[in-house]
Amino acid sequence: MEQRKESQDKETVNMNITVYLGSFDGCDNSMREAVRELGEWIGKSSNTLVYGGSKIGLMGVLAESTVKSGGKAIGVEPGFFVEKVLQYDALTELIVTKNMSDRKAKMIELGDAFIALPGGTGTLEEISEIMSGVSLGLIDAPCILYNHRGYYNSLKQQLAKMVEMGLSSEERQKGIHFADSISEVIELLSK
């Protein structure tokens, strides 16, 4: 995995931030605003967005807000999505993979930090792989779940249950963070 790159300004860390999130809009408009806020921060802070490449749903909101704020957005899409012309048109770079497994691997390879915003089963699958990698010490990068309005409360409870039942440990899960606001996400990324 690529290491974080420090710029000349010691307080600014330029990262590739891999974000997993829904390709649907969802039914909560505050979610779109939170996604937009994160994208604007990524763009204005000279970090680079790495995401699934789509122009639809929350994914499109994230890419658009990142690019319009002066940032770079790298989309990673399997060929069958590209054929359907689902990619955001103003991507800085589009990486086309053979399939979904290659897509996941490339997004992990490119990432210096990983965030899961609310999404569907694909988002859950992708962040689960990151959580497992962090727990096993294979990924040494922030793993943050944005718990918008309690979206990931059940997952948080499940992780606690794993520890309670002796199937995991607090030590193994110490790199997995839950944030209740975008400002908390940004604070975790800034550490």
TALINRA-V387654 format. One record per residue. RES is the residue in three letters. SS is DSSP state (H for helix, E for strand, L for the rest). Layout:
# TALINRA-V387654
RES_SS, RES_SS
This chain:
# TALINRA-V387654
MET_L, GLU_L, GLN_L, ARG_L, LYS_E, GLU_E, SER_L, GLN_L, ASP_L, LYS_L, GLU_L, THR_L, VAL_E, ASN_E, MET_L, ASN_E, ILE_E, THR_E, VAL_E, TYR_E, LEU_L, GLY_L, SER_L, PHE_L, ASP_L, GLY_L, CYS_L, ASP_L, ASN_H, SER_H, MET_H, ARG_H, GLU_H, ALA_H, VAL_H, ARG_H, GLU_H, LEU_H, GLY_H, GLU_H, TRP_H, ILE_H, GLY_H, LYS_H, SER_L, SER_L, ASN_L, THR_E, LEU_E, VAL_E, TYR_E, GLY_L, GLY_L, SER_E, LYS_L, ILE_L, GLY_H, LEU_H, MET_H, GLY_H, VAL_H, LEU_H, ALA_H, GLU_H, SER_H, THR_H, VAL_H, LYS_H, SER_L, GLY_L, GLY_L, LYS_E, ALA_E, ILE_E, GLY_E, VAL_E, GLU_E, PRO_E, GLY_H, PHE_H, PHE_H, VAL_H, GLU_H, LYS_L, VAL_L, LEU_L, GLN_E, TYR_L, ASP_L, ALA_L, LEU_L, THR_L, GLU_E, LEU_E, ILE_E, VAL_E, THR_E, LYS_L, ASN_L, MET_H, SER_H, ASP_H, ARG_H, LYS_H, ALA_H, LYS_H, MET_H, ILE_H, GLU_H, LEU_H, GLY_L, ASP_L, ALA_E, PHE_E, ILE_E, ALA_E, LEU_L, PRO_L, GLY_L, GLY_L, THR_H, GLY_H, THR_H, LEU_H, GLU_H, GLU_H, ILE_H, SER_H, GLU_H, ILE_H, MET_H, SER_H, GLY_H, VAL_H, SER_H, LEU_L, GLY_L, LEU_L, ILE_L, ASP_L, ALA_L, PRO_E, CYS_E, ILE_E, LEU_E, TYR_E, ASN_L, HIS_H, ARG_H, GLY_H, TYR_L, TYR_L, ASN_H, SER_H, LEU_H, LYS_H, GLN_H, GLN_H, LEU_H, ALA_H, LYS_H, MET_H, VAL_H, GLU_H, MET_L, GLY_L, LEU_L, SER_L, SER_L, GLU_L, GLU_L, ARG_L, GLN_L, LYS_L, GLY_L, ILE_E, HIS_E, PHE_E, ALA_E, ASP_L, SER_L, ILE_H, SER_H, GLU_H, VAL_H, ILE_H, GLU_H, LEU_H, LEU_H, SER_H, LYS_L
